[in-house]
Amino acid sequence: MVEIDGAQVDMDDPCAVVSALRAAELKLATGGGVVMTRFGRDNEIRWDRGSLTGLSELISKYERMCERKSGIRSRFAKRMRFVR
């Protein structure tokens, strides 16, 4: 379990992590101050307005993990054919 801004989230469910991180991002973007993420007992990260880009990168990472777990394709192959 991971604590993201006071909410307990299961690390094995990337979709749940994404929704908790998005809520934290929204709180920071609207001037909510500092958001804390705790991984285990010793690892603690504090996010503030200056670290929104790092938080966005973390959200993107967990979104890709969620898509893979859900079976959603995020990239599609494209075919082209030249016609004379």
C-alpha positions as a Markdown table, in Angstrom:
| # | Residue | x | y | z |
|---|---|---|---|---|
| 1 | Met | 0.0 | 0.0 | 0.0 |
| 2 | Val | 1.1 | 3.5 | -0.8 |
| 3 | Glu | -0.2 | 6.8 | 0.7 |
| 4 | Ile | -0.8 | 9.5 | -1.8 |
| 5 | Asp | -2.0 | 12.8 | -0.2 |
| 6 | Gly | -3.6 | 10.9 | 2.7 |
| 7 | Ala | -5.3 | 8.2 | 0.6 |
| 8 | Gln | -4.2 | 4.6 | 0.8 |
| 9 | Val | -3.6 | 3.2 | -2.7 |
| 10 | Asp | -2.6 | -0.4 | -3.8 |
| 11 | Met | 0.6 | -0.2 | -5.8 |
| 12 | Asp | -0.3 | -3.3 | -7.8 |
| 13 | Asp | -3.2 | -1.4 | -9.3 |
| 14 | Pro | -1.7 | 1.3 | -11.6 |
| 15 | Cys | -5.1 | 2.6 | -12.5 |
| 16 | Ala | -5.9 | 3.4 | -8.9 |
| 17 | Val | -2.4 | 5.1 | -8.6 |
| 18 | Val | -3.2 | 7.2 | -11.7 |
| 19 | Ser | -6.5 | 8.4 | -10.3 |
| 20 | Ala | -4.9 | 9.3 | -6.9 |
| 21 | Leu | -2.0 | 11.1 | -8.6 |
| 22 | Arg | -4.3 | 13.1 | -10.9 |
| 23 | Ala | -6.2 | 14.2 | -7.8 |
| 24 | Ala | -2.9 | 15.3 | -6.2 |
| 25 | Glu | -2.0 | 17.1 | -9.5 |
| 26 | Leu | -5.3 | 18.9 | -9.5 |
| 27 | Lys | -4.9 | 20.0 | -5.9 |
| 28 | Leu | -1.4 | 21.4 | -6.7 |
| 29 | Ala | -2.5 | 23.1 | -9.9 |
| 30 | Thr | -5.3 | 24.9 | -8.1 |
| 31 | Gly | -2.9 | 26.2 | -5.4 |
| 32 | Gly | -3.4 | 23.5 | -2.8 |
| 33 | Gly | 0.1 | 23.8 | -1.4 |
| 34 | Val | 2.1 | 20.6 | -0.8 |
| 35 | Val | 1.0 | 17.1 | -1.5 |
| 36 | Met | 2.8 | 14.1 | 0.1 |
| 37 | Thr | 3.4 | 10.6 | -1.3 |
| 38 | Arg | 4.7 | 7.9 | 0.9 |
| 39 | Phe | 6.1 | 4.6 | -0.4 |
| 40 | Gly | 6.6 | 2.3 | 2.6 |
| 41 | Arg | 7.8 | 3.7 | 5.9 |
| 42 | Asp | 10.9 | 5.6 | 4.9 |
| 43 | Asn | 10.4 | 6.8 | 1.3 |
| 44 | Glu | 8.5 | 10.1 | 1.3 |
| 45 | Ile | 8.2 | 12.6 | -1.6 |
| 46 | Arg | 6.7 | 16.0 | -1.2 |
| 47 | Trp | 5.3 | 17.7 | -4.3 |
| 48 | Asp | 4.8 | 21.4 | -4.7 |
| 49 | Arg | 3.9 | 23.7 | -7.5 |
| 50 | Gly | 7.5 | 23.7 | -8.8 |
| 51 | Ser | 7.5 | 19.9 | -9.3 |
| 52 | Leu | 4.3 | 19.6 | -11.4 |
| 53 | Thr | 6.4 | 18.4 | -14.4 |
| 54 | Gly | 7.8 | 15.6 | -12.4 |
| 55 | Leu | 4.4 | 14.6 | -11.1 |
| 56 | Ser | 3.0 | 14.7 | -14.7 |
| 57 | Glu | 5.8 | 12.4 | -15.8 |
| 58 | Leu | 4.9 | 10.0 | -13.0 |
| 59 | Ile | 1.3 | 10.1 | -14.0 |
| 60 | Ser | 2.2 | 9.3 | -17.7 |
| 61 | Lys | 4.2 | 6.3 | -16.5 |
| 62 | Tyr | 1.4 | 4.9 | -14.5 |
| 63 | Glu | -1.1 | 5.6 | -17.3 |
| 64 | Arg | 0.9 | 3.5 | -19.7 |
| 65 | Met | 1.1 | 0.7 | -17.0 |
| 66 | Cys | -2.7 | 0.9 | -16.5 |
| 67 | Glu | -3.2 | 0.7 | -20.3 |
| 68 | Arg | -1.0 | -2.4 | -20.5 |
| 69 | Lys | -2.8 | -4.0 | -17.6 |
| 70 | Ser | -6.2 | -3.2 | -19.0 |
| 71 | Gly | -5.3 | -4.4 | -22.5 |
| 72 | Ile | -5.9 | -1.0 | -24.1 |
| 73 | Arg | -3.7 | -0.3 | -27.1 |
| 74 | Ser | -2.1 | 3.1 | -27.0 |
| 75 | Arg | -0.2 | 2.7 | -30.2 |
| 76 | Phe | -1.7 | 1.5 | -33.5 |
| 77 | Ala | 0.0 | 0.3 | -36.6 |
| 78 | Lys | -0.8 | 2.3 | -39.8 |
| 79 | Arg | -0.7 | 1.1 | -43.3 |
| 80 | Met | -0.1 | 3.0 | -46.4 |
| 81 | Arg | -0.5 | 2.1 | -50.0 |
| 82 | Phe | 0.6 | 4.2 | -53.0 |
| 83 | Val | -2.0 | 4.3 | -55.8 |
| 84 | Arg | -1.1 | 5.3 | -59.4 |
